[in-house]
Amino acid sequence: MNDLKKRTVTIEDLYELKSVYNPQISPDRKSVVYTVRETKKIENAYETQLFMLDLETKETKQLTYYKGNNHSPVWSPDGKWIAFLSIAVKPFSSTY
């Protein structure tokens, strides 16, 4: 029997939702880079970060951490680099 209790969805629940977008498989087909978008309630904004999933080990690694929107990842043809667009809230310095 399912022990979950039914309840009404609240606005707070919606703030907790995260959405996955734009998965891109690496040229060697061993990894996937994708974006995760979440709502920042206090800032009244969205934030999008890049993540990578190793398809063999199932390990997930966050690639970006700065505030802003990081999106549209694309693998280089040799699979050594990931290019992406970023709208950062503050200056940053990162290379992936």
C-alpha positions in Angstrom: 0.0 0.0 0.0 1.2 3.5 -0.8 1.9 5.5 2.3 2.1 8.9 0.5 -0.6 11.3 1.6 -2.4 13.4 -0.9 -2.1 17.1 -0.6 -2.7 20.2 -2.6 0.3 21.5 -4.6 1.4 24.9 -3.2 3.4 27.8 -4.7 6.3 26.7 -2.5 6.3 23.3 -4.2 6.6 25.0 -7.6 9.6 27.0 -6.4 11.3 23.6 -5.6 10.9 22.2 -9.1 13.9 21.9 -11.3 13.8 21.4 -15.1 16.3 19.6 -17.3 16.9 21.0 -20.8 19.1 20.6 -23.8 20.9 17.2 -23.4 23.9 16.9 -25.7 25.7 13.5 -26.1 29.5 13.6 -26.4 31.1 12.6 -29.7 32.4 9.4 -28.0 28.9 8.7 -26.6 30.2 8.3 -23.1 28.8 11.5 -21.5 25.9 13.9 -21.7 26.0 17.5 -20.9 22.7 19.2 -20.0 21.3 22.2 -18.2 19.2 22.4 -15.0 17.0 25.4 -14.5 15.6 26.3 -11.0 13.7 29.2 -9.6 15.4 31.5 -7.1 12.5 32.8 -5.1 14.3 35.5 -3.2 15.9 36.9 -6.3 12.7 36.5 -8.3 14.7 34.9 -11.1 15.7 31.7 -12.8 19.2 30.2 -12.6 20.5 27.7 -15.1 23.6 25.6 -14.5 25.5 23.0 -16.6 25.8 19.4 -15.5 27.6 16.4 -17.0 26.5 12.7 -16.7 29.0 9.9 -17.2 26.9 7.3 -19.0 29.1 4.4 -17.8 29.4 5.2 -14.1 26.1 7.2 -13.9 28.1 9.9 -11.9 26.8 13.4 -12.3 29.0 16.5 -12.0 28.0 20.1 -11.9 30.1 22.2 -14.3 29.0 25.7 -13.5 28.3 27.4 -10.2 28.1 31.1 -10.7 24.8 33.0 -10.5 23.2 33.5 -13.9 22.0 31.5 -16.8 24.4 29.1 -18.5 22.8 27.4 -21.5 23.1 25.9 -25.0 26.0 23.6 -24.4 27.8 22.1 -27.5 30.6 19.6 -27.6 33.7 20.3 -29.6 34.1 17.7 -32.4 36.9 15.9 -30.5 34.8 15.9 -27.3 37.5 17.7 -25.2 35.6 21.0 -24.8 32.1 22.2 -24.1 31.1 25.6 -25.4 28.1 27.3 -23.9 26.4 30.7 -23.6 26.3 32.5 -20.3 24.6 35.5 -18.8 26.3 35.9 -15.5 25.1 38.1 -12.7 28.7 39.0 -11.6 32.1 38.7 -13.2 33.6 35.2 -13.3 36.5 33.3 -14.7 35.9 29.7 -15.8 37.0 27.4 -18.6 35.5 24.0 -19.2 
